[in-house]
Amino acid sequence: MDRRSFCWGLFSTTVVFDRLLLATPPLPMLAKPTVQWNYNLKAAHKLAVEQEKPLLIVFGASWCTYCHKLERETLGDKRVSTIVNRKFIPLHLDFDQDARVAKVLEVERLPCTVIINADADLLQKREGYLDCNQYLRTLESALEKSNQIQQTKGSAAS
């Protein structure tokens, strides 16, 4: 059996098993808390508008060591992932592939977290690695600022 035949056989088998595994919910003991990422800016923005939640954008890159550390240690923490999934619309963008968005949001260092509301008001921007406690404070601050903006807009409409 040549290499290509072997790989195609492996990949097609993997696809079948992946489909079976995805249809089966994970066992609670094995389930690791993870952020339920969106990868499309337009779709994520639509959800943010519909659900009236801020958009949490995390820029990373495959070559960035601290991006992987942020995802593994900070965003993989149960407290952080729970808050992110409940209170935000999480969007993961690749710095290299989404360079235009990164430029508009003035992302200069990785990893970078940008939190905006549905109207694109900047709530928080943090560049570099943050541990769980720093990240939780950043999320809390963004939610407070979002509430202040909503109250200001509400009183201006009255």
N, C-alpha and C positions, 0 to 999 in steps of 0.2 A: 504494500500500500504506500503510495507516495504521500508527501507532506500535504499537498493541497487536498487530496481526498480525505486524509485524516482530519484536517482542520475543518473542512466543510461538514464532515460527519459530526464532529464535536460541536460545531456551532449550531447545527440544526437540532441536535439533541438538547443542547443548552436552552435553545429557544423554547422547545416543548416543555422542558422542566421548569423554566422561568414562568411560563404561562400557568402551569399547574400550581407552582408555589405562590404566584401573585393572586391566584383565586382563593387560596387558603389563608385565613387570618393567622398572624404569627402567634405562637404560644406566649402567654403573658410573662412567663418567667424568662423567656429568651428575648422579649421585645426590649430594645434599647431606645430611650427617648431620642427622637430626632425631629428636626425642624421639617415641616411639610413645605418644601421649597416650590416656588413657581420659577420658571426659567424664561418667561415671555413677558416683557415689559407691558405691552398693551393689555394682555389678559390680566396681569396682576393689577394694573391701574383700574381696570373695569371692576374687579373684585373689591378694590379699596373704596371705590365710589359706591358700589352696591351695599357693602357691609359697613360703610362709614368707619373704616379703620385706617390708621396710618400705614404707609408702605415702608417696609424695612428692606433696604437694598444692601446686600453684602457683595462687594467686589472682591474677587480672588483671581488666582491664576494657578495653573498646574505646576508652574516652576517656583511658586512662592511657598517657602517653608512655613512662615508664620501664618499664612492663610490656612494651611492644613492644620496647624496647631490650634488656631481659632475655631475651626469647624469641629475638630476632634474634642478638644478640652472644654472650650467655653460654650459653643453652640450645642455640643453633645451633652452638656449638663442638663439634668432633668428640670431644675428650676428655670433655667434660661429657656430651654426649648418649649416648656409649657407656657410661659408668658408670651414668647414670640408667636406661638401657634394660636393662642387665645386672643391676644390684643392687637396683633399686626397682620398684615399680608406680607409674608416673607418672599423676597425675590433674590435669587442668586444669579449674579452676572459675571461673566468672564471678562477680565480687564482687557485682554487682547482682542477678543471677538466683539466686544461691545465698547470699543474705544470711543465711539462718538458720544455715547451716553456718559462714559467716564469723563470725557472732556467737558461736556455741558455741566456735569456735577462737580467739576474741578477736583477730581480724584488724582492725587499726586503720589500717594504711598499706599502700599498694600500690607495687610488687608485693610479695607475701608468699609465702614458702615455708614450709610446715609439714610436718614429717616425723614420722610416728607409726608405731608398729608395729601389728600386727593386733589387739592388745589395747587400742589407743588410748593407749599410753604415749607421752608427748611425747619425741621424740628430738632435735629441733631446731626452732627457729622463727626465721626471719630476715625482717625487713621492710625494704623498700627494694631498690634496685638493687645487685647484686653482680657484680663482674667474674669472669672464669673462675677465677682462682686462689682468690678468696674463696669462690666457690661450691663448688669442689672440696674446700676445707678443711671447709666446712659438711657436705658429703656424707660425707667421711671421718669427721668427728666423730660424725655420726648413726649410721654403721655401727658405730663403736667402742662407742657407748652401747647400741646394739641387742645387740651381742655380750655386753656386761656384763650386761644385763638377762636374756638367755637363760641365761648362766652362773649367775646368782643364782637364777633360777627352777629350773634344773636341780639345783643343790646343795640347794635347799630341798625339792625333791621326793624327794631321796635319804634 
